[in-house]
Amino acid sequence: METAKVTDGDRPARSAEEAVERLRAALRDVGIVLPSLRVDPVTAAQGHPYALVDLGRCNLGVASRLAAALRAGREDA
């Protein structure tokens, strides 16, 4: 029986900061930068174990590239 190799991207993030950094890196890999990407300060300040990720705002070009990257990922699956 073959065991699957587990990578960092396969396991759940251990913190909101880790989740944001993984998302930032994955977006950067497909040429997308969300300048406002961050951990939501309100939920993080409350010590919420599942703080929210604030994707922020982006311009139309970035939104279009993000949509195209998501569609391409769906086609690869």
Backbone as numpy.savetxt, mean C-alpha at the origin, in Angstrom:
# Nx Ny Nz CAx CAy CAz Cx Cy Cz
5.81 -33.40 -0.61 4.97 -32.22 -0.61 5.86 -30.98 -0.61
5.50 -30.04 -1.43 6.28 -28.81 -1.58 5.72 -27.73 -0.67
6.59 -27.00 0.00 6.14 -25.90 0.84 6.31 -24.59 0.10
5.35 -23.71 0.29 5.40 -22.41 -0.38 6.35 -21.50 0.38
7.12 -20.73 -0.36 8.01 -19.75 0.26 7.20 -18.52 0.63
7.29 -18.10 1.86 6.56 -16.93 2.34 7.50 -15.74 2.30
7.08 -14.69 1.62 7.86 -13.47 1.55 7.23 -12.42 2.45
7.95 -11.33 2.67 7.42 -10.25 3.50 6.08 -9.76 2.98
5.94 -9.71 1.66 4.70 -9.22 1.08 3.52 -10.15 1.29
3.79 -11.42 1.62 2.72 -12.39 1.82 2.15 -12.37 3.24
2.95 -11.94 4.20 2.47 -11.93 5.59 1.86 -10.56 5.89
0.90 -10.55 6.81 0.30 -9.26 7.18 1.35 -8.33 7.80
1.19 -7.06 7.54 2.08 -6.07 8.15 1.88 -6.08 9.65
2.95 -5.85 10.39 2.87 -5.87 11.85 2.52 -4.50 12.43
2.58 -3.47 11.60 2.24 -2.13 12.07 1.70 -1.33 10.90
1.02 -0.25 11.23 0.52 0.63 10.18 1.67 1.23 9.40
2.77 1.56 10.09 3.93 2.14 9.42 4.51 1.15 8.41
4.57 -0.12 8.79 5.09 -1.14 7.88 4.17 -1.29 6.67
2.87 -1.26 6.90 1.92 -1.37 5.80 2.08 -0.20 4.83
2.25 1.00 5.37 2.43 2.18 4.52 3.72 2.06 3.71
4.79 1.63 4.34 6.06 1.51 3.62 6.00 0.44 2.54
5.32 -0.66 2.81 5.15 -1.70 1.78 4.35 -1.16 0.61
3.27 -0.46 0.92 2.43 0.12 -0.13 3.22 1.15 -0.93
3.98 2.00 -0.24 4.79 3.01 -0.92 5.78 2.34 -1.88
6.43 1.28 -1.43 7.41 0.58 -2.26 6.73 -0.10 -3.46
5.58 -0.73 -3.24 4.87 -1.39 -4.33 4.41 -0.38 -5.37
3.91 0.76 -4.91 3.49 1.81 -5.84 4.69 2.36 -6.61
5.79 2.57 -5.91 7.00 3.09 -6.56 7.48 2.12 -7.64
7.33 0.81 -7.40 7.75 -0.21 -8.37 6.98 -0.11 -9.68
5.77 0.44 -9.63 4.99 0.61 -10.86 4.93 2.07 -11.29
5.82 2.89 -10.73 5.95 4.27 -11.17 4.92 5.23 -10.61
4.36 4.90 -9.45 3.33 5.75 -8.85 3.82 6.28 -7.51
3.65 7.58 -7.31 3.99 8.21 -6.03 2.74 8.92 -5.51
2.31 8.54 -4.32 1.22 9.24 -3.65 1.87 10.10 -2.57
2.04 11.40 -2.83 2.78 12.25 -1.90 2.19 12.32 -0.50
0.90 12.15 -0.38 0.25 12.28 0.92 0.07 10.95 1.65
0.61 9.87 1.12 0.46 8.55 1.73 1.07 8.55 3.13
0.27 8.16 4.13 0.75 8.19 5.51 -0.19 7.38 6.40
0.25 7.17 7.61 -0.62 6.59 8.63 -1.54 7.71 9.10
-2.83 7.42 9.20 -3.79 8.41 9.67 -3.43 8.84 11.09
-3.16 10.13 11.28 -2.70 10.56 12.60 -3.74 10.42 13.71
-5.02 10.51 13.38 -6.06 10.42 14.41 -6.13 9.00 14.98
-6.22 7.99 14.09 -6.31 6.62 14.59 -4.99 6.16 15.18
-3.88 6.65 14.68 -2.57 6.28 15.24 -2.41 6.87 16.63
-2.86 8.11 16.83 -2.71 8.78 18.12 -3.57 8.11 19.20
-4.66 7.50 18.78 -5.54 6.84 19.74 -5.01 5.47 20.14
-3.89 5.06 19.54 -3.32 3.76 19.85 -4.13 2.61 19.29
-4.94 2.90 18.30 -5.77 1.89 17.67 -4.87 0.82 17.07
-5.12 -0.46 17.35 -4.22 -1.51 16.84 -4.25 -1.62 15.32
-5.32 -1.17 14.71 -5.41 -1.20 13.25 -5.63 0.23 12.74
-4.62 1.05 12.94 -4.71 2.44 12.49 -4.99 2.45 10.99
-5.68 3.47 10.56 -6.03 3.60 9.15 -4.85 4.14 8.35
-4.83 3.80 7.06 -3.83 4.33 6.14 -4.52 5.40 5.31
-3.96 6.59 5.32 -4.50 7.72 4.57 -3.78 7.75 3.23
-4.50 7.45 2.16 -3.90 7.45 0.83 -3.68 8.86 0.31
-4.39 9.81 0.87 -4.17 11.20 0.51 -4.78 11.57 -0.83
-4.29 12.66 -1.35 -4.81 13.20 -2.60 -3.77 13.00 -3.70
-4.25 12.92 -4.94 -3.33 12.82 -6.07 -3.99 13.50 -7.28
-3.16 13.80 -8.26 -3.70 14.46 -9.44 -4.28 13.43 -10.41
-4.89 13.89 -11.48 -5.55 13.00 -12.43 -4.59 12.02 -13.09
-3.37 12.46 -13.37 -2.39 11.58 -14.00 -2.03 10.42 -13.09
-1.81 10.70 -11.83 -1.47 9.65 -10.87 -2.67 8.71 -10.68
-3.87 9.26 -10.60 -5.07 8.43 -10.46 -5.22 7.49 -11.65
-4.94 8.00 -12.84 -5.03 7.18 -14.05 -3.99 6.07 -14.05
-2.75 6.39 -13.64 -1.69 5.37 -13.57 -2.00 4.32 -12.52
-2.57 4.74 -11.41 -2.95 3.81 -10.36 -4.04 2.85 -10.86
-5.04 3.38 -11.53 -6.10 2.54 -12.09 -5.53 1.55 -13.10
-4.61 2.01 -13.95 -4.01 1.12 -14.95 -3.18 0.02 -14.28
-2.45 0.36 -13.22 -1.65 -0.64 -12.50 -2.55 -1.68 -11.85
-3.66 -1.25 -11.29 -4.60 -2.19 -10.67 -5.22 -3.11 -11.72
-5.58 -2.55 -12.87 -6.13 -3.38 -13.93 -5.10 -4.38 -14.42
-3.86 -3.95 -14.59 -2.79 -4.85 -15.04 -2.57 -5.97 -14.04
-2.63 -5.66 -12.76 -2.47 -6.68 -11.72 -3.59 -7.69 -11.76
-4.79 -7.25 -12.04 -5.93 -8.15 -12.13 -5.79 -9.09 -13.32
-5.25 -8.58 -14.42 -5.05 -9.39 -15.62 -3.97 -10.45 -15.41
-2.97 -10.13 -14.56 -1.88 -11.07 -14.29 -2.33 -12.22 -13.39
-3.38 -11.98 -12.62 -3.82 -13.00 -11.63 -4.52 -14.16 -12.28
